[in-house]
Amino acid sequence: MNTDILMAPIIIFMIIVAPIWLILHYRSKRQVSQGLTEEEYSQLNELISRADKMAQRIDTLESILDSESPQWRSRDE
């Protein structure tokens, strides 16, 4: 009787959930192995460019603060 209770969820899992799970798993594996698309590559390059500009701005702001207020770094602590 206990096996009858367990068999129904196992059968439902094997018929419905397992195939969907396998399809989605291998689809995601294929997408990862294909690498970046052209759109993703251009987005990545744009983000790199923005990060470089932001780093330059931060360096500029720090140099301005260093010249105008040399003790600004020790105030944060």
Secondary structure, DSSP 8 states (H G I E B T S, - for coil): -HHHHHHHHHHHIIIIIHHHHHHHHHHHHHHHHH---HHHHHHHHHHHHHHHHHHHHHHHHHHHHHHH-TTHHHHT-
